[in-house]
Amino acid sequence: MLKVEKFVVNPIQENSFLVYDETNECIIIDAGFYYGEEEDEVDYFIEKNGLKLVKLINTHCHFDHILGVEYLKNKYNTPFEAHQEDEFLIERAVAQGAMFGVEMKPVSGIDNYITEDTIIKFGNTELQVIHVPGHSPGHVALYSAKHKILIAGDIIFYGSIGRTDLPGGDYNTLITGIKEKLMVLPEDTVIYCGHGPETTVGFEKMNNPFLT
């Protein structure tokens, strides 16, 4: 059974996800933990449930999604994996954070690159990587067909889409990717978004004003 635990963290109210299965191996997607109490919360959850953190995966590398990467890499000796096309965002993260009034320390580079159709494996679980640029050049979503779960980062939100006015963003690219790669998934697929509440493919197909 695949379980998804959501942590709403940092000044930007970003959603970080801890995903685990019956083997107790887990991954953290978009580690945005910033304050000490947020780090304590995820540490406590891992310890309480007897979990083993084996990967840090990012849907993309905007500063609010990587604030907790260095802490978790160092504490759990866990590799950081993301798409190579977002590496430039890591290099600019401190400056980008400052633009939003968030002070942060530099984040070291990506340890392992993931690409379209990479399979993320942990425990008994496999997640397919789907490359959907537009919000950022290397943005990906992580999909489990078996469990009908899509962790979409900032590609799509409940009734909305990710912004495209940041470096490397492109509106037409984003819309095309959403329609051709995400809206073709089963309608009861649950979408876990990078900010805000969950939604489903079916709801967004019917109600998202950007997709009509």
N, C-alpha and C positions, 0 to 999 in steps of 0.2 A: 504494500500500500504506500503510495507516494503522498507525503505530507508537505504542505507549504506553510511556513510561519512568516508573517509579515512584521517588519519593524519600521515604524514611521520615525525618521531620524533627521537630524541636523537642521540648521536654520531654514533650509529650503523645503523641509517636510517631504523628503524623498523616501520612497519605499525600498527598503532592502529586504531581500528574501533569503531565508534559510530553507533548503529543500532536502528532505531525507526520506529514507525508506526503511524497511524492516531489518536491514542489516546494520542500521545505525550509522552508516557512512552518510556524510552530508556535504553539500556545497553551499556557498553563500554567493548570491547573485547581486551585484551592484552594492558593494559594501560602502555605505555612506555614513557609517557611525562616526560621530564627531565629538560629542561631549563624553566625559568620563563615565557618566551614568549609562549612556548608550552602549559603550564598550562593556560595562559590567553586566548589562542586561543580556547581551548576546552570549557573553562568557557563561553566565548563570544558566541560560537555556541549554547550551551545549553540555555543560557539566551535569545538570539535573537529568537530562535525558540520555546520558551516557553516549553522546555522539562523537564521531571522529570526523573532523573537518579535513577534507582531502583536496578541495579545489576552491579557488576564488575566481569566479567568472564575471565578466562585465558585459552587459548589453552594449554599452558605449562608455566613453571615458570623459564626459563632462565632469567638472570638479565635484559637483554634489553627489556623484555616484562613485567616487573613488576616495572619499575622505577617510574611510576606515581601512583601506587596503594595506597600508604600511603596518598599522597596528596588528592586523590579523596575520599578515605574512610573517612578521617577526615572532608573534606569540605562538603560532601553530606550525611554523615552518611549512607554509602552504604556498604552492605556486599561484601566480596571478596570470589569468588567461583572458585575452581579448583579441579583437581584430586589429591587424597591423595598421590599417588605414586610420585608426584613431590614436595612434601613438603620439602624433603631434599635439593632441589635446592634453596629454599627460605633461608634456614639456611646457605647456602654457597654463597649466592648472592653477598655479599659485597666483598668476596675474589675473586669471578669470575669476577666481574666488574673491580677490581683492575688489574687483568691479562690483561684486554683489555684497561687499562688506563682510566677507568671511575670510578670516586669516587661517592659512593652512601651511603645512610643511610640504616640501617636494615629495613626490611619489616616484619610486623607482620604476623602471620600464617594465614592459610586458615580458613575462617569463616564457610563455608558450602562446603562439598565435593560433587563433581559430578562424576558420573560413566557412564559406557556404558549404553545407552538408557535412561539416565536422560532426561527429557523434560524441557528445559529452557522456562519459561513462562513470558511474559511481555506484557502489553496491550492486543491486539488481536492476538499476535504472539506466535508461538511455534517453538523452535529450538531443534532438536534431537542431543544428544551428541553421537559421534562415537569415540570410543577409538582406537587410532592408535599409539602404542608405536614404538620406534625405534630411533627417534630423542631424545626423553626423555621417561622415563618409563610411565609417566602419561599423555602423549600428547593426546589431543582430537581434533576433528574437530566438528564444529557446522553446522547443515544442516537444511535447510528449503525446503522440497519437494514442497510445494505450490509455493514458489517464485523461486525455482531452484537456490539457493544460498548455497555455501559451504564456510565457513570461516575456513581455513585449517592451520593457523599458519605456522610453519616451516616444515610441513610434505612434502609438494611438492611446487615447484616454477615453473615459466614459463620455461619449458624446462629443469628442474633440480629437485633435491630432497634436503631435509634437510641433514645436516652433521650428521654423526653417530659416530664421534670420541670423543664426550664429555661424561662425566660420565653418565652411564645408557643407552648409545646409542647402537644400534645394526643394522647393515646394512640389514641382511636377514629379521629381524623382520619388519623393515620399509618397505622394498619392498613388502613383503607378505601382509602387512596391506593396502598399497596403492592399490595393484591389487585386493584384495578380498573385500575391503570395500569402496573404493573411485571410482575406475574405473568401478564399476558396476552401478553407478548412471547415470541418463540420460545425454547424451553427451552434451546437451546445458546448463548443470549446470555451472554457473559462479563460479570459484574458486578465492576467495580473499586470497592472500598469506601473510605470515608474513613479507616478504621483496620483493620488486620489484613489477612488474605489475600484473594485473589480468590475468587469463587464463580460459580455459574451460576443462571439462572432455574429450570432444571429441578431442581437440587439443593435449592434453597430451597423450592420447591413441595412436595417430598417430605419434607424433613427439618427445616425451620424450625419449632420448637415454637410460635412466635407466630402462625403462619399456618394452623394446623390448625382 
